[in-house]
Amino acid sequence: MMIGGWYEPGSSPLHRTPAGGKFLVLLGLAAVVFVLRSPVWLGGTCAVVLLGYGVARVSLRRCGQLARTLVPLVVFVFALQWWLLGAEQALVVCLRIVAALAAANLFTITTRVDDVVFAVERALRPLARFGVRPDRIGLLIGLTLQAVATLSGVAAEVREAAKARGAERSVTAFAVPFLVRTLRHADELGEALAARGEGDG
Amino acid sequence: MIEFEGVGHHYGERVVLSDVDLRLPERRVAFVGANGSGKSTLARMINGLVQPATGRVLVDGLDPSRDGRAVRRRVGFVFTNPDSQIVMPTAGEDVAFSLRRGGLSRKERAERAAEVLAEYGLGGYADHPAHQLSGGQKQLLALCAMLVLDPDVLVCDEPTTLLDLRNKRRFVDLLAGLTQQVVLVTHDLDLLGAFDRVIVLDGGRVVADDEPEPALRHYRTLVT
């Protein structure tokens, strides 16, 4: 989950925990959060995740970035759910969102992508005899994360260009160039992968 | 040696190359021409990214449309936009990605990648997020990712177009020092002084093929 950006080097216990283990804990936590229905337990889970930010000594700047993304989302979802389902239900949904997204963000901040890719490749190695290609899946993860960074860069540039033409409220002025550039990026990336021998078997 | 024999190509109705016959034994060759002159398509044929509609291409006697894998092992390719060629999140991982088929261990790949990065002025950037490097550094990274495989030929498709003057110079000086045969597609004419041969394309045909000075003089009369 790319809310606050990327890995931040550090030496905390959370940074030193192996990527595979952390990833499983994250998946487990996400599952638990969606099974829990009690606001108290969910609130407790949120508190534990936030405690993790303290343990990992995440900088205030990064915490601020997370808050800027999470707060508008939570406010919007809370308002909508309150209107549709009532206050208690809205609170439960929002606590789930906060716990899951904050935990995922903590994972990205404390884990190097290379380590995630390597952990996934290693975990999938026994499946190689069933035709699964662990290196391909590792590449897929690396490319996905790289694509998020590239496309957010493209989105920012397109938004600037739209603004320069006084079209910051126009959906087409954003969507058309964004799509065109995304598709072109896909073409160029495909070519670059081919040139580097990916697909040559 | 790179050879083009009666090469022609078209995208839909539009003819981009016709009757190109070239033998390129020189170590430093440049393709020059206006936008849409066919020079990038010609360069892409050297490693089989584009296959000719007519005629054939040979790299050391191998045809890229038949032995694509073998040719791509000999031919490195650097594109215009480094953002599209960097496929891994950090500089070190991206260079190591090139080595994934070489049978080296993960640690050996990382060490080799760090060595190559250091050799080309990116020492200490192995753990740096690749998308946060400057434009010039990204293009150096793309070059490192190719050179780590020690190809015989390096094809560069307008590699300096997005760079500032200082980085353009640095990049071309770096190319000049390589042991590889270099095929450079470019608009930066003043960078070609030390080249052995400049081929000017116009409308999909070779219109000049000479040493840099006369070839570029011809090109300049073409555009004015």
Interface residues (C-beta under 8 A of the other chain):
Chain A: W6 Y7 P9 R112 V113 D114 F118 D135 L139 G142 L143 L145 Q146 A149 T150 G153 H185 E188 L189 E191 A192 L193 A194 A195 R196 G197 D200 G201
Chain B: R44 N47 L49 G68 R69 R72 R73 G76 F77 F79 N81 D83 S84 Q85 I86 V87 M88 P89 T90 E93 F97 S98 R100 R101 R106 D127 P129 A130 H131 A145 M146
